[in-house]
Amino acid sequence: MNKEKLFNEIKDLSIINAFSKYEQLVQGIINSLNHKYIAKGDILPSVNELMRETGYAKETIGKAYKELISRGIVESKNRRGYFVATDDTEQHLKVCLLIYAFDTFQETFYQNFRNHLGENIQVDVYFHHNNFNVFESIINSNKGQYGLYVIAPIESNEAKEVLEQLPKEKLLIVDRYVELKGEYSYIVQEFENASYNAFLELAPRIKEFAEFVFFFKPSSAEPNEVLISFKRFVKEFNINGVIKNHYESGSIEPDKVYFTIHNLELWEMLKDTKVKGLKVGKDLGILSHNDDNVKEIIFDGITTFSIDFAEMGRLAAEFVLSLNPVKHVMENKLIRRNSL
């Protein structure tokens, strides 16, 4: 790295009145990259060193480095300083996307999010699988490395404390709502009223069967609000409701409605109906959460209630591109098909 030429690039921009001091620093470092005075992996001058060379305030230099970090050009390493992260000065923004897993509906969210951002924005995808230790480790190891953080959170006080360490203006909460201190943006689902309204609309059909079975794992990623709605619904409508931790292979029976949030359980149930010669939508009913293209097709259609994950992806991309604060609760819709 040629520090002297780097400093000269910054100082040369001082004659451009349209540039603020922080913009001079940002453009000076970008110009130095383009001229090969610095390269990927080089350690950049410290804040104190830049203060001595340029006479700029500490806050101005810090703002410039934050801007370069948000573009993915610079990365901050704890106690080691600022490093050049890429030789690509066209990289405008680096986004950390942290979600539960890559289920079909989350893939729909991701594809629409990615497609609407354009080519100049880098998106790094991480999965926490509702494991707090993984969640905490990913966020702690990536603090200060990204311009924006788009996160599907874990619902716990410990997870909230981790999220509150991130700058609120660079945070977008997606999928699950969590209450954090201060002002922050979110695009989320609402589960309790949405699931109850879906059950309510399906009530006449559900009452045609002898039992309504809901597979729900406590202390899992499944929204507890759906369980609350299920209990309220079966009580108010005097329906024989049963809650089980999981579906046991081969246990499918006629004259029941089965409701699952997990796709793996859904596929297992559908396989068992075929093995036993049962007709979905006639001998038994099936209800699923979170819609996708496959559920529209298989077994002449599976009834679901769901938000539009493609739309959630588009809205999240709009936030990244505009940085306009957003507080949006997605609408859940019942999609009635052959299975119930």
Buried (B, 14 or more C-beta within 10 A) or exposed (E): BBBEBBBBBBBEBBEEEEBEBBBBBBBBBBBBBEEEBBEEEBEBBEBEBBBEBBEBEEEBBEBBBBBBBBBBBBBBEEEEBBBBBBBBBEBBBBBBBBBBEEBBBBBBBBEBBBEBBEEEBBBEBBBBEBBEEBBBBBBEEBBBBBBBBBBBBBBEEEBBEBBBEBEBEBBBBBBBBBEBEEEBBBBBBBBBEBBBBBBBEBBEBBBEBEBBBBBBEEEEBBBBBBBBBBEBBBEEBEBEBEBBEEBEEEEBBEEBBBBBBBBEBBEBBBEBBEEEEBEBBEBBBBBBBBBBEEBEEBBEBBBBBBBBBBBBBBBBBBBBEEBEEBEBEBEBBBBBBBBB
